[in-house]
C-alpha cells in the first residue's frame, strides 16, 4: 500500500499565513514608529531577511510606512514627536506631521 502525504499548505492556508505575517510586520513597524524610530529598517521591523518579507508583502518599505500610518499610529507617533502636547490638532493635522517625520516632507 502506497501512502502519499501532501505537506504543502492549501491556497487558503497560504493566504491566511500571508495575512498574519503582513499584520505582524505592520504591528512591528507601528510599534517602532511609536517608540521614536520613525523610519525603521527592514531588519528592525522583521529581523534577518526582513527586506525579503517586506517586499513580498508590501512591495517596498515606503509602502509599509504608508500603511503603518493609520489614524491610531499617527496619534502615537505625533504624541511622541510633540511629547504629548498635541492640544487642538485634528487627526488630519497629526497625520501630516507624522508623514513629514517619516517621509521628510509635508503631505497636501
C-alpha positions in Angstrom: 0.0 0.0 0.0 1.4 3.4 -1.0 0.6 6.3 1.2 1.3 9.8 0.0 1.3 12.8 2.3 0.7 16.2 0.9 2.6 18.5 3.3 2.1 21.6 1.2 -0.3 24.2 2.7 -3.5 24.8 0.8 -4.1 28.0 -1.0 -6.4 29.2 1.8 -3.7 28.3 4.4 -1.1 30.3 2.4 -3.4 33.3 2.2 -4.1 33.1 5.9 -0.4 32.8 6.8 0.5 35.7 4.4 -2.2 37.9 6.0 -0.9 37.1 9.5 2.7 37.8 8.5 1.6 41.2 7.0 -0.2 42.1 10.2 2.8 41.2 12.3 5.1 43.4 10.0 2.6 46.3 10.3 2.4 46.0 14.1 6.2 45.8 14.4 6.6 48.9 12.2 3.9 50.9 14.1 5.5 49.9 17.5 8.9 51.1 16.3 7.5 54.3 15.0 5.6 55.0 18.2 8.8 54.3 20.2 10.6 57.0 18.2 12.2 55.1 15.3 10.3 56.9 12.6 12.0 55.2 9.7 12.8 51.7 11.0 14.9 49.5 8.8 13.6 46.2 7.4 15.8 44.3 9.8 14.5 46.3 12.8 10.9 45.5 11.6 11.3 41.9 10.6 14.7 40.7 11.7 17.2 38.9 9.5 15.8 38.6 6.0 13.3 41.3 6.7 13.7 43.1 3.4 12.5 40.0 1.5 9.4 39.7 3.7 8.6 43.4 3.4 9.0 43.4 -0.4 6.8 40.2 -0.7 4.0 41.6 1.5 4.1 45.4 0.6 6.3 45.9 -2.5 8.6 48.3 -0.7 9.4 49.7 2.8 7.8 53.0 1.7 4.5 51.3 1.1 4.8 49.6 4.5 5.4 53.0 6.1 2.3 54.3 4.3 0.1 51.5 5.6 1.6 51.9 9.1 0.4 55.5 9.2 -3.2 54.8 10.0 -5.0 57.1 12.4 -4.1 55.3 15.7 -0.4 55.0 14.7 -0.5 58.7 13.7 -1.7 59.7 17.1 1.0 57.7 18.9 3.8 58.9 16.5 2.7 62.6 16.8 2.4 62.3 20.5 6.0 61.0 20.6 7.2 63.8 18.4 5.4 66.5 20.3 6.0 65.0 23.8 2.2 64.6 24.4 1.3 68.3 23.8 -1.0 67.7 20.8 -3.5 70.3 22.0 -6.0 71.2 19.4 -4.6 69.3 16.4 -7.0 67.5 14.2 -6.3 63.9 13.1 -5.6 65.3 9.6 -3.0 67.7 11.0 -1.5 64.9 13.1 -1.3 62.7 10.0 0.5 65.4 8.1 3.0 65.8 10.9 3.6 62.1 11.2 4.1 61.8 7.4 6.5 64.7 7.5 8.6 63.0 10.2 8.6 59.6 8.3 9.0 60.8 4.7 10.7 64.1 5.3 8.1 66.2 3.6 4.6 67.5 4.3 1.7 65.9 2.5 -1.0 68.0 0.9 
